[in-house]
Amino acid sequence: MACCPLSSSGSTSLPSLSHCILDQPVFTDASRIITNIGVQNIVCDPAPATRGIPQSKDAGVEGLHLLYNSSDPSISLYSSARHRAPRCHNGEFAPDTKILVESALDPHLRPPGLISIYGPVGVGKSANAQSFAEALDREGKLASAVFPSCRCLMSEELCHSKVLPTIAYHISTVDAEFGQAVGTRIRHNPALLSEALPQQFFNLLVAPSQTLAVQGKEIAQRVIIIDGIDRCRDIRAQRDIISLIVESVQKKSTPFLWVFFTRDEPHLRSLFSVSPCQSLELTISRDLDPMISTFLSDSLNEVGERQGFATPWLVPGVVDILVDKSGGFPLYASSLVQFIGGGPLDPNQQLQTILENNQFPLPGVDDCYTAFLRNMPLPTLRRAQKILLAISVLPHAGVYSNTIIQFLNISEREFNIVCQALLPVLYVSNNPDGNGLRISFYHPTFMEFMQDSSRSKDLCLWSCAEALRQKMFGRLVQAQENLGQIDCKGSPGSIITRVSSNLYAHVDSQITSLSISTETEPIPLDNFVPGDTYENFVSAFFRLCQEPVPFRAGSDHLLTALMEYPFANICLLGEPTRVFMDMERFLQNIPIAFRPKVIRSFRGRNRFSLFIDRINMPADAEMEYSYTLGHGSGKAYCWGSINKDHLVFVPCPKHRIFHYFRHLILGHSIT
């Protein structure tokens, strides 16, 4: 807080005490205005001459020099550090953005003073912010545009302390009277540039506005754009800056229209959910295909012109293929152009590489995902890796919230927190089947990135597979041991239902619903069909044991446990069990020395057993390959065919024969 250079001790004489008040041991002249912001009393001085320092325009200029030195030119609109900043193609930013801002600038429509424009990773927020700011600047409606995200990505230094001085300096360059007011204020108290954010906001923005208002001078309403503040590493500073701006808008203490471009982060959503704020969502959608098609066609033709190719150099239909690959994802389209024509390699070869590969990594996309995940708190990142891994290994139902919660044995609250953090790359929707919420990704490149350790490095979802599969194996064994504690009366199906219901620990009984956003109604947790749940569980466990996380011979306790595990127990009460996985990958992941007791390809089948299998298999089934798992009396067989997405586990024949005859006599068929 700025204070009078007077001290309560020493020999300094005080001015006439009849004109002073005591304000929490700081002596201030009574003619000064006290403005309350938050919980602190900030002193506004519309008449700096009371400090005894002569007034002149030179004082304002000197103050502006100090202000410039405290700002960060690298986050400015036309900074040389941002000369390659993303822009919308042909400057055509989202039309809804212009409509929203123009209506907000109309004094007859009661302007809100605050606009939040948000969207997922790679939707083009920064490009829209850049192009929109340039358009406003040409029209004389821009007060300031700052892009603190570029500073966060270039340096470990936190950028929040530079945001407000940079904004104040920009306003000073377009409004000379505001510049004189803020410059004079800084000249008489340079220390305010190093004060906390509330004091900075008041002294650099609120106080100069009030000074001009007292003098009867009106500041023209202009737009201040802040892009990517969510990428500043200090979340508390993000909240502080936005809270100060929201409070200023509510109190109308500054005459500016504030426009934020951010990701859809939960802590920001709550801050912007105030009455004076209007919101606009930018979405990844195939509705963007026409725009992306024009961008790709024009950009690739420019690449051809630079290379001296004959015009047109693209084969008909190529742009349509690239548009389909982009899937309404602007970042993917821009990264395609950069990969094809932004390097020293032949664009024709680069283009052919893209066309021949369905999952080809693009550096621009991977860099964006890496930056997003690196900015996530480490505990949240580790939980996110587990949830994404569960989505990868759970067959069919892996995208539903209930399945993931039960599989990982986590609370709904924990799942909710992680999903909130991942909203920039995924979205959730109500599931009509009543199985919680359905999780969908904006673009498949995110999961491709997370599954490929060569691209995502330590961020790869498989980095937590080893610990998770050991935990899952323990729960599987426990569930099978509980079989002996269950009343075995009833049909085999009902017994399996009761057994499989013990596979999962109960989630927190006090959490009864899951709500991902304020716009989504809570949905009660409903259980899946237990038989399907059991098969999902077993399938997911085997998938966790596949590549790309190899077993480490001699150090993996799970590998030793699998050597002694009775795989026949997978078939509860001897009933065949479907497993949705590639068993060959499981075999290849087991060290050769351990395979004889864990898994091996089965060649010489017992003829009677084969005959029984043929009788009980569906008519359209083909047994093209089979494996033996385990050894001794606890071994099991599994068989499958290339036209099926699953294998069938059956116990050792001598334990199955009576079950087969029972089914044949009763007229049942094993499917």
Sequence and secondary structure as in RCSB ss.txt:
>XXXX:A:sequence
MACCPLSSSGSTSLPSLSHCILDQPVFTDASRIITNIGVQNIVCDPAPATRGIPQSKDAGVEGLHLLYNSSDPSI
SLYSSARHRAPRCHNGEFAPDTKILVESALDPHLRPPGLISIYGPVGVGKSANAQSFAEALDREGKLASAVFPSC
RCLMSEELCHSKVLPTIAYHISTVDAEFGQAVGTRIRHNPALLSEALPQQFFNLLVAPSQTLAVQGKEIAQRVII
IDGIDRCRDIRAQRDIISLIVESVQKKSTPFLWVFFTRDEPHLRSLFSVSPCQSLELTISRDLDPMISTFLSDSL
NEVGERQGFATPWLVPGVVDILVDKSGGFPLYASSLVQFIGGGPLDPNQQLQTILENNQFPLPGVDDCYTAFLRN
MPLPTLRRAQKILLAISVLPHAGVYSNTIIQFLNISEREFNIVCQALLPVLYVSNNPDGNGLRISFYHPTFMEFM
QDSSRSKDLCLWSCAEALRQKMFGRLVQAQENLGQIDCKGSPGSIITRVSSNLYAHVDSQITSLSISTETEPIPL
DNFVPGDTYENFVSAFFRLCQEPVPFRAGSDHLLTALMEYPFANICLLGEPTRVFMDMERFLQNIPIAFRPKVIR
SFRGRNRFSLFIDRINMPADAEMEYSYTLGHGSGKAYCWGSINKDHLVFVPCPKHRIFHYFRHLILGHSIT
>XXXX:A:secstr
    S  SSSS     GGGEEEETTEEEETTSEEEEETTEEEEE S GGGGS    HHHHHHHHHHHHHHS GGG
BTT GGGTT    GGG   HHHHHHHHHHH GGG   SEEEEEE TTSSHHHHHHHHHHHHHHTT EEEEE HHH
HHHH SS  HHHHHHHHHHHHHHH HHHHHHHHHHHHH GGGGGS HHHHHIIIIIHHHHHHHHTT      EEE
EE GGGSS HHHHHHHHHHHHHHHHHT S  EEEEEEE  HHHHHHH STTEEEEE    GGGHHHHHHHHHHHH
HHHHHHHT  SS S TTHHHHHHHHHTT HHHHHHHHHHHHSSSS HHHHHHHHHH SS   HHHHHHHHHHHHT
S HHHHHHHHHHHHHHHHSTTTTTBHHHHHHHHT  HHHHHHHHHHTTTTEEEEE TTSSSEEEEES THHHHHH
H HHHHGGG GGGGHHHHHHHHHHHHHHHHHGGGGS   S HHHHHHHHHTTSS    TT  EE SSTTS  EE 
    HHHHHHHHHHHHHHHTSTTS   TTT HHHHHHHH  GGGGSGGG  EEE S HHHHHHHS GGGHHHHEE
E  S  HHHHHHHHHHS TT    EEEEES GGG EEEEE TT S EEEEE HHHHHHHHHHHHHHT    
